[in-house]
Amino acid sequence: MRTLPQGLKPQIIAEANVRAKARTYLRSKSPNIRNKRLGRAALVIGCMLLAGVQAWGATFYVTVAGLGGEPDYEQRFTANAMDLDKIFKSSMGAHVFTLTGKQSTKAKLTEVMAQVAREAKAEDDLVVTLIGHGSFDGVEYKFNLVGPDVTAAELAALCDKVPAKRQLIVDTSSASGGAVAALERPGRAVIVATKSGTEKNATVFARYWVEALQDPTADTDKSDSISAMEAFAYAERKTADFYTSQKRLATEHAEFEDTGKGEAVKATTAESREGALMATLTVVRIGAAQAAMNDPAKRDLMMKKEDLEQKIDGLKYQKAAMEPGEYKKELTAALVELAKVQEALDK
């Protein structure tokens, strides 16, 4: 049985219990009352579609395969990047930019990020993935590119210009732990393959990050979408298993930071809000969710569902600071609405 990061397993169990209660609640109502409510919901959504209202944003994906230095690394980095390119392009509404080989330059990355900054809106999401080698001299982290390297501070400045309020940077390179301090900010989740800038060996984390976005078992809450938290848990576990199976001393220890302040961590805790953003940030959709997103008639319903799921996850992280009665009231309302949207999607 898979061991999940501390604090994540109770969250998944709570999510499953929550959805079960919502289904039970709806079944307890008479069919007429339920159908009337669903009819009203369908009417509102139908009006939104006819009016061309788009309440939810798209996702901008920027993937960079850095300088390999050797043919083996060059091939590996490019293959991982192209796998991500294929995965991301399967999602309707996605804007995908992938740099490999001779295109992996600081100038080209700056150009692509400038384009994203012009096109993205506040309601959109940004996902930047770095695959390659990194270096850290004790002060400054650099990601290796063809020609001049890009520093963590420079990458942060490029991302700061993008208006998307929710951002994810996945740095799978060696020494990537040294980039966290420069990259972190509120509204941005940062995932790194190493716990510090001193872990300088080539990493395998990228391989399992890509695998996580293709393996349905990574979807631990069975929502037909893989969040940044789910993908991290999968890739972190697989990376640890790799070193165990090879009987090698682990030279990389993946961590994340998504509050915009403080040190990166390996797992969520009940006392910390670390992981709250990552748990609600969808990296890819799979199965029925992907099909719904590619169906114009169901896309708004799917986005509404994800919005409600994010609200429920957010409430769980805020529970300790809320009055019990208010928490129950808001959670129940969100659950009932989620069940209605799901029933409409299932038709």
C-alpha positions in Angstrom: 0.0 0.0 0.0 1.3 3.5 -0.9 2.4 5.7 2.0 1.2 9.2 1.5 2.8 12.4 2.9 1.8 13.3 6.4 -1.5 15.1 6.5 -2.5 14.2 3.0 -4.2 10.8 3.7 -6.8 12.3 6.2 -7.5 15.0 3.6 -8.3 12.4 0.9 -10.5 10.4 3.3 -12.3 13.6 4.3 -12.9 14.4 0.6 -14.4 11.0 -0.1 -16.6 11.2 3.0 -17.8 14.7 1.9 -18.8 13.5 -1.5 -20.6 10.5 -0.1 -22.6 12.7 2.2 -23.6 15.0 -0.7 -24.9 12.0 -2.7 -26.8 10.8 0.3 -28.3 14.2 0.8 -29.5 14.4 -2.7 -31.0 10.9 -2.7 -32.9 11.8 0.5 -34.8 14.5 -1.4 -37.9 13.7 -3.5 -37.2 13.3 -7.2 -39.4 16.3 -8.0 -37.6 18.7 -5.7 -34.2 17.5 -6.9 -35.2 17.7 -10.6 -36.5 21.3 -10.1 -33.3 22.3 -8.5 -31.3 20.7 -11.2 -33.5 22.3 -13.8 -32.8 25.8 -12.3 -29.1 25.0 -12.2 -29.2 23.9 -15.9 -31.1 27.0 -16.9 -28.5 29.3 -15.3 -25.6 27.4 -16.9 -27.4 27.4 -20.2 -27.9 31.2 -20.0 -24.2 31.5 -19.3 -23.3 29.5 -22.3 -25.6 31.4 -24.6 -24.3 34.7 -23.3 -20.7 33.6 -23.9 -19.8 34.1 -20.2 -16.4 32.5 -19.3 -16.1 32.6 -15.6 -13.0 30.4 -15.4 -9.6 30.8 -17.0 -7.2 28.7 -19.1 -3.9 27.2 -18.2 -0.6 28.4 -19.7 2.1 25.7 -19.7 5.8 26.6 -20.3 8.2 23.7 -20.3 11.9 24.0 -20.8 14.4 21.1 -21.4 17.7 22.6 -20.4 21.3 22.0 -21.6 22.1 18.3 -21.3 25.9 18.5 -21.7 25.9 14.8 -22.7 23.9 12.9 -25.4 22.2 10.7 -22.7 21.0 13.7 -20.7 20.1 15.7 -23.8 17.9 12.8 -25.0 16.3 12.3 -21.6 15.5 15.9 -20.9 14.0 16.4 -24.4 11.9 13.2 -24.1 10.5 14.3 -20.8 9.6 17.7 -22.1 8.0 16.3 -25.3 5.9 13.9 -23.1 4.6 16.9 -21.1 4.0 18.8 -24.4 1.7 16.0 -25.5 -0.1 15.7 -22.2 -0.7 19.4 -21.9 -1.9 19.8 -25.5 -4.6 17.2 -24.9 -6.5 19.7 -22.7 -8.9 22.1 -24.4 -8.2 25.7 -23.6 -4.5 25.1 -22.8 -1.8 27.3 -24.1 1.4 25.2 -24.5 5.0 26.4 -25.0 7.8 23.9 -25.1 11.5 24.7 -25.5 14.0 22.0 -26.3 17.4 21.7 -28.0 18.7 24.9 -29.6 15.5 26.8 -28.6 16.3 26.4 -24.9 18.0 29.7 -24.6 17.5 32.5 -22.1 16.5 34.9 -24.9 13.8 32.5 -26.2 12.5 31.8 -22.6 12.2 35.5 -22.1 10.3 35.9 -25.4 7.9 33.1 -24.5 7.3 34.5 -21.0 6.6 37.9 -22.4 4.0 36.4 -24.8 2.4 34.6 -21.9 2.4 37.9 -19.9 0.5 39.6 -22.7 -2.0 36.9 -23.2 -2.8 35.5 -19.7 -5.4 37.0 -17.5 -5.8 37.1 -13.7 -8.2 34.1 -13.7 -5.7 31.9 -15.7 -3.2 29.5 -14.2 0.5 29.3 -15.1 2.6 26.1 -14.9 6.3 26.4 -15.6 8.4 23.2 -15.7 12.2 23.1 -15.8 13.9 19.8 -16.8 17.7 19.7 -16.8 20.7 20.5 -14.7 21.0 23.3 -12.2 23.8 24.8 -10.1 24.1 26.7 -6.8 27.1 28.6 -5.6 25.8 29.1 -2.1 24.2 32.4 -3.0 22.6 32.1 -6.5 20.8 29.3 -8.3 21.1 28.9 -12.1 19.2 26.7 -14.5 21.5 25.5 -17.3 20.5 26.7 -20.8 22.1 26.9 -24.2 24.2 30.0 -23.9 23.7 32.2 -20.7 22.0 30.4 -17.9 18.8 31.8 -16.2 18.9 32.5 -12.5 16.1 31.8 -10.1 15.7 35.6 -9.5 15.4 36.2 -13.2 12.9 33.4 -13.6 10.9 34.8 -10.7 10.9 38.3 -12.4 9.6 36.8 -15.6 6.8 35.0 -13.8 5.9 38.1 -11.7 5.0 39.9 -15.0 2.4 37.2 -15.8 -1.0 38.3 -14.4 -2.2 34.8 -13.6 -2.9 34.8 -9.9 -2.2 31.1 -9.4 1.2 29.8 -10.5 3.1 26.6 -10.2 6.9 26.3 -10.9 8.2 22.7 -11.0 12.0 22.7 -11.0 13.2 19.2 -11.4 16.9 20.0 -11.8 19.9 19.3 -9.6 20.5 21.9 -6.8 16.9 23.2 -7.4 16.4 23.5 -3.6 18.6 26.6 -3.8 16.0 28.3 -6.0 13.1 28.3 -3.5 13.9 31.5 -1.7 14.0 33.5 -4.9 11.0 31.9 -6.5 8.4 31.8 -3.7 5.6 34.4 -3.4 1.9 34.3 -2.3 -0.2 32.6 -5.0 2.8 30.7 -6.4 3.6 27.0 -5.6 7.2 25.9 -6.0 8.2 22.3 -6.3 11.9 21.4 -6.3 13.6 18.0 -6.8 16.2 18.6 -4.1 16.0 19.8 -0.5 18.9 22.2 -0.9 21.3 23.7 -3.4 24.0 21.3 -2.2 22.3 18.2 -3.7 24.1 18.5 -7.0 23.8 15.1 -8.6 21.5 14.6 -11.7 18.0 13.9 -10.6 15.3 11.4 -11.6 12.4 13.4 -10.2 11.4 14.6 -13.6 10.8 11.1 -14.9 8.3 10.4 -12.1 6.6 13.9 -12.4 5.8 13.1 -16.0 4.6 9.6 -15.0 2.4 11.1 -12.3 0.5 13.1 -14.9 -0.2 10.0 -17.0 -1.0 7.4 -14.3 -4.6 7.3 -13.1 -3.5 6.0 -9.7 -2.0 9.5 -9.0 -5.6 10.7 -8.8 -6.0 9.7 -5.2 -9.3 11.5 -4.6 -10.8 10.0 -7.8 -11.8 13.4 -9.2 -10.6 12.7 -12.7 -8.0 15.4 -12.3 -4.5 15.4 -10.9 -3.6 18.2 -8.7 -0.1 19.6 -8.0 -0.2 18.0 -4.5 -1.2 14.6 -5.9 1.5 14.7 -8.6 4.1 15.7 -6.0 3.1 12.9 -3.6 3.3 10.4 -6.5 6.7 11.6 -7.9 8.3 12.0 -4.4 7.3 8.4 -3.5 8.4 7.0 -6.8 11.8 8.8 -6.5 12.4 7.4 -3.1 11.4 3.9 -4.3 13.9 4.2 -7.2 16.9 4.7 -4.8 15.7 1.9 -2.6 15.3 -0.5 -5.4 18.8 0.4 -6.8 20.3 0.1 -3.3 21.7 3.5 -3.7 22.0 6.4 -1.2 19.3 9.0 -2.2 21.0 12.1 -3.6 17.7 14.1 -4.0 14.8 14.8 -1.7 11.9 16.6 -3.3 10.1 19.4 -1.4 7.5 22.1 -2.0 6.5 25.6 -0.8 3.2 27.2 -1.6 2.4 29.8 1.0 4.9 32.4 -0.4 7.0 32.4 2.7 9.2 30.1 4.8 11.1 27.0 4.1 10.1 24.3 1.7 8.6 21.1 3.2 8.2 17.5 2.3 4.7 17.0 3.6 1.6 18.8 4.7 0.7 19.1 8.4 -2.5 19.9 10.3 -0.8 23.1 11.7 0.5 24.5 8.5 -1.2 25.8 5.4 1.5 24.4 3.2 -0.1 22.4 0.5 -3.4 24.3 0.4 -2.7 25.9 -2.9 -1.2 22.8 -4.5 -4.2 20.7 -3.4 -6.5 23.0 -5.4 -4.3 23.6 -8.4 -5.2 21.2 -11.2 -2.2 20.3 -13.4 -4.0 17.9 -15.8 -7.4 16.4 -16.2 -7.9 12.7 -17.1 -10.7 10.4 -18.0 -14.2 11.8 -17.9 -13.0 15.2 -16.7 -10.7 15.5 -19.8 -13.6 14.5 -22.1 -15.9 17.0 -20.4 -13.3 19.8 -20.9 -13.0 18.9 -24.5 -16.8 19.1 -24.9 -18.0 22.7 -25.3 -21.4 21.7 -23.9 -19.9 20.5 -20.7 -16.8 22.6 -20.2 -18.4 25.3 -18.0 -20.0 22.6 -15.9 -16.6 20.9 -15.4 -15.0 24.2 -14.5 -17.8 24.9 -12.0 -17.2 21.5 -10.5 -13.5 22.2 -10.1 -14.2 25.6 -8.6 -16.5 23.9 -5.9 -13.9 21.2 -5.2 -11.3 23.9 -4.7 -13.7 25.7 -2.3 -14.2 22.5 -0.3 -10.4 21.9 -0.1 -10.0 25.6 1.0 -12.6 25.2 3.7 -10.8 22.1 5.1 -7.6 24.1 5.5 -9.5 27.0 7.1 -11.5 24.8 9.5 -9.4 25.4 12.6 -9.9 29.2 12.2 -13.7 29.0 11.6 -16.7 28.7 13.9 -17.9 25.1 13.8 -21.4 26.1 12.8 -20.2 28.4 10.0 -17.8 25.7 8.7 -20.6 23.2 8.6 -23.0 25.6 6.9 -20.5 26.6 4.2 -19.3 23.0 3.6 -22.9 21.7 3.3 -23.8 24.4 0.8 -20.7 23.6 -1.3 -21.4 19.9 -1.2 -25.0 20.1 -2.3 -24.0 22.4 -5.2 -21.2 20.0 -6.1 -23.6 17.1 -6.2 -26.0 19.0 -8.4 -23.2 19.9 -10.9 -21.9 16.3 -10.9 -25.4 15.0 -11.6 -25.8 17.4 -14.5 -22.4 16.2 -15.9 -23.4 12.6 -15.6 -26.4 13.1 -17.8 
